[in-house]
Amino acid sequence: MGSPGAACDGALSLRVEVTGAVQGVGFRPFAHRLAADLGLAGSVQNLSGGVRIDIEGEADRVRSFLSRLATEIPAGAQIDDVATSPRAARGTKRFEILESLSEGAPGPLPLDSAPCSECVAELFEPEARRHQYPFVSCAACGPRYSIVQALPYDRSRTSMRVFPMCSECQAEYLDPWDRRFHAQTNCCPACGPRVELWDATGRRLSRDAAALRQAGRAVLDGAVVALKGLGGFQLIVDAAAPQAVERLRTRKGRPEKPFALLVRDVEQARQLCRISAAELSTLRSAAAPIVLLERIPEGAGRVADGVAPENPDLGVMLPATPLHHLLLDEIGSPVVATSGNRSGDPICHMESQAVARLEGMADLFLVHDRPVVHPIDDSVVRVFRGQPCVLRAARGYAPISVPVPGARAGVVGWGAHLKNTVAVSARGRVRVSPHIGDLHSPDSRALAARTVEWLGRLEEPGATTCSAVDLHPESGQEPEQEVQVQHHYAHVLACMAEHDVSEPVLGIAWDGNGYGPDGTIWGGEFLVCDRRDFRRAAHLRTFPLPGAERAIREGRRAALGVLYELHGSGVLDDLDLAPVRSFRASERRTIARMLERGLNCPRTSSMGRLFDAIASLVDLRHKTGFEGQAAMALEFSSRGRRDAAAYPFPLVQSGSDRPLTADWGPLVEAVIRDARVGLTAGWISACFHETLAALTVAVAEREGLGRVVLTGGCFQNQRLLERAMDRLRNAGFDPLCHRHVPPNDGGVALGQVVHASTQPPMEV
């Protein structure tokens, strides 16, 4: 905080510049009420990057204003800095909210917020003017990022500008003591958006309350309803109806991946899952994310088995909008709420787009006429050691603004091919987009490009100075590619940036795959990193993947690659081994020839593929229907087993100038031995996890760096993360993991920008 200036005759006049997340959270009305409470005069206005306050009055009261400004801020606000400077007193007697100015570098974008408790109470109050109105909001809650078109955040720069306020809403907007004072989304049934129910062809069936009632009945009758939510469409079915859930799976082409559940309230969630205090706080937060929770036996039968097959957890969320509250009130029981898209496409956010793309998938469309400017999906969070860890940063969490000291403006990170996000740098910080998805389709790639263009327009003037991209040959990025950033190095840099670490660290980056500069597929990496470069300190012993991409979907192929590496092709006739048994004899012969000749058998050091191989060796899962399914099965099977011992996993030095090799051979032999003697998959899995945790310490002790970063998709595994963190701490290291930036490929764009933006500008 800057100097508070000098008092003259007991009076003080200051200019106060506040930066941080202070737009779209009711900060100006808060400042107005605080000034009125203290009898101070002046003004407050939005700038592009924050809020400017001119304040004058008795010196003690001005100082009290500054103190309370920092300690009583509205929920959802975050102050990064408060700078004060003296100014000449104007002699004004009032405190006003002035028209916003497009001045200064943009600050954090306002984030979408679930309805506050007061708005929910009003929604169900029969005498309220907005009783059962699906778009009730106030200065503290409602849509923000999904509707914003430019900064500063004002109604005229959002998609709400097409809804002029009626006289009653305008009166609330101008009343300093009303909670809708300067609420940019303020509206009511007389002047705001409306809902309609359409049939599968887009023909209107009903409006307003009748549309909600009809949609609710349709869900209970087994229909698939496409609901236009805050940031796009969701597909809704009755979670207790097995046939409806299976119908949705068939239509969406999603045979096994878990669906998320939308519940009416916390009590309904408690009927299904155990909920800790930290999980409850996350569930109830303004972001309203999907929270991964452990099922309880008493919840069996309340939702269909097909919602999350073979999974001891459920992804649960509370209503994120008043429209969701009203629909759940009509239905009364939990529903499946999954993204409204076809596999590989981004979420639909326009009505005409949804009717066309969701043809044959949705029976009805519950729509509204408030335009979605930025499509945004549901966030996904898992609570680890009492703190939320974001696995998918979207509604309520993103865009993320990460301080990166020394970062220069105009660098674009195009992210990874899967779980894509993009990132754009300004001076001293990087803005990371919400989750975009996999870049398999032209529409997904187009959305990534539009998001880069939008984020770039918000930053300092000037063209993009640099594009940072993955080594993946199918990144599908822009032609002006300039800097390639190795995938796992980007993972480590993202976690370093999140924790504001610049000194060298040992980064442990474990995931399914990422291209390495040596032409192999990396994924079990130990990298010594700073922001300028990295050294590969160690990696998993490589093994072949027969069938390449096919081996990603069939862990049994990874298992055969591991077995071949240990014992040659003869082992592929050992029918006592579960992965060998899973193939027909003709398939085994073909794979043996592929391995012997090295045909379509790329080599990998991937920890994700090692997880797949172990899952197949213990006969848990030989094929997968979605990414990470085999690893999840291993993690789930190990629950409740706390006394596991580590298998051997030696470190081999093949040359003084070469990285260490973590040899999984003795581990695999031990797994095979234990499986042959009848030890359970759960016990073997627990020992496998313990082994990997011990491996992190073994390499850390060889390198001797105090800080160790754990990153990559494998560290979404709660048991692995927990045991690695514990073992590293017990050995005297300072382990860091992700909290706000996803550990999976959703963090890669940030790491790309961190590296590229701290390099000298390239000459053109």
Buried (B, 14 or more C-beta within 10 A) or exposed (E): EBEBBEBEEEEBBBBBBBBBBBBBBBBBBBBBBBBBEBEBBBBBBBBBBBBBBBBBBBBEBBBBBBEBBEEEBBEBBEBBEBEBEBBEBEEEEEBBBEEBEEEBBBBBBBBBBBBBEEBBEBBEEEEBBBBBBBBBBBBBBBBBBBBBBBBBBBBEBBBBBEBEBBEEBEEBBEEBEBBBBBBBBBBBBEBBBBBBBBEBEBEEBBEBBEBBBBBBEBBBEBBBBBBBBBBBBBBBBBBBBBEBBBBBBEBBEBEBBBBBBBBBBBEBBBBBBEBEEBBBBBBBBBBBBBBBBBBBEEBEEBBBEBBBBEBEBBBBBBBBBBBBBBBBBBBEBBBBBBBBBBEBBBBBBBBEBBBEBBEEBBBBBBBBBBBBBBBBBBBBBBBBEEEBBBBBBBBBBBBBBBEBEEBBBBBBBBBBBBBBBBBBBBBBBBBBBBBBBBBBBEBBBEBBBBBBEBBBEBBEEEEBBBBBBBBBEEBBBBEEEBBBBBBBBBBBBBBBBBBEBBEBBBBBBBBBBBBBEEEBBBBBBBBBBBBEEBEBBBBBBBBBBBBBEEBBBBBBBBBBBBBBBBEEBEBBEEEEBBBBEBBEEEBBBBBBEBBEEEEBBBBBBBBBBBBBBBBBBBBBBBBBEEBBBBBBBBBBBBBEBEEBEBBEBBBEEEEEEEBBBBBBBBBBBBBBEBBEEEBBBBBBBBBBBBBBBBBBBBBBEBBEBEBBBBBBBBBBBBBBBBBBBEBBEEBEBBBBBBBBBBBBBBBBBBBBBBBBBBBEEEEE
